[in-house]
């Protein structure tokens, strides 16, 4: 709204409720817009100077957009009691990692993080977190100097984070000169060293970039031409900041972003997570730490079912630690994996029910056939009895010296199945015999009365090596792909493997084939066969 002052003889007016920075940001997000650099600097510099003054008096504060409101003169100010915990979910992301667990007020070093996080949200529309992208990836028109400042401010480890709010205000002012109050000139070099250690942007929440961080933040005045000055602030802007009409790629896609379907939103989240290649995630499962993992590796582990919603995830850079179900970036993937597992269990139950119905049908058929045969026998007896046929008894003596042979022996040969390429879906081989080749050549002879050799492996022993299915997603098999693995085992080693995929994928099948041939079973002289589906 335009700046306005009340004259001495004017009638008093009702005090309007304060409009917070959070309300302004939510309104812009609903419109698919972000704040311009000039608007953001006009808001954040005076807030930074007020924070410096209040921390200098020994105050400890919780700084987030809901604690910042426009004064009657349009200048943004911190609330008098700026120590209340945030209620808005995005506000919590603006607190330094060391404050997020207990929500206790922090010092100047914690406020530097909050200023950087608020500035990031103002110019990108997103909050700070594991799925964040660099500002210039979201909007290439943003100044490089602004991105460098944000990266230094939102360093997760406070030992490597600058704590000079005055130097930060001075550096931000030079990004957009004359668009805010002029802070005292303080050397920007003070942003490159903390009281304990050198500032290290490797601990920044921003993903790594090829940008070379100089020892000092560059002062950019001529490099970024300024628009013509605006005499009055834009109507409806409670902070009195001029609205610079500009259209960035981020703003142009605002409407599309708000209308994305859940699948597209999940895909965009996955892409943002995978843009950070650092091994920063550690999972505690059953009191054991696993990792560290990159975002890509962690998503693969979640997709394979290795980690579930109840396992605790720790971000070694951001410092946050909580169950996967409470991470807004990773919880959707854990939920999706659970749904897929439930769907597969449902399908398995349906198949088992169909098999049980089939067996019951066969049993009923046998009972019916037995009844018919018995009835036929009764009728035959009745017929011969009625005809007066003489019953000649036939006695067969038991010759103890004789021998009985059933075709010489009993063959244990299993029926032939389709050879390679005859299964459903794609088939891939990495070398060695196929399951079908071993099955068709396996002739086991068991003579009557002969003691058997060593026992075959039981079901549990055969299934154990295949129970962990991590190699399936590890070979790039999507969740919708059905994978069938058939293995022939002798002396604990796979001597025949066939992998079928549906839909067909020779590359995925060959990769799984190699993985299965590397598995080992308990040694047994007999050839055992096992089939499993994923």
Secondary structure, 3 states (H helix, E strand, C coil): CCCCCCCCCCCCCCCCCCCEHHHHHHHHHHCCCCCCHHHHHHHHHHHHHHHHHHHHCCCCECCCHHHEEECCCCCEEECCCCCCCCCCHHHHCCCCHHHHCCCCCECHHHHHHHHHHHHHHHHHCCCCCCCCCCHHHHCCCCCHHHHHHHHHHCECCHHHCCCCHHHHHHHHHHHCCCCCCCCCCCCHHHHHECCCCECCHHHECCCCCCCCCCCCCCCCCCCCCCCCCCCCCCCCCCCCCCCCCCCCHHHHCHHHHHCCCHHHHHHHHHHHHHCCCCCCEEEEECCEEEEEECHHHHHHHHHCCCCCCCCEEEECCCCCEEEHHHCCCCHHHHHHHHHHHHHHHHHHHHHHHHHHHHHHHHHHHHHHHHHHHHHHHHHHHHHHHHHCCCCCCCCCCCCCCCCCCCCCCEECCCCCCCCCCCCCCEECCCCCECHHHHHHCCCCEECCCCCCCCCCCCHHHHHHHHHCCHHHHHCCCCCCCEEEEEEEEECCEEEEEEEEEECCCHHHHHHHHHHHHCCECCCCCCCEEEEEEC
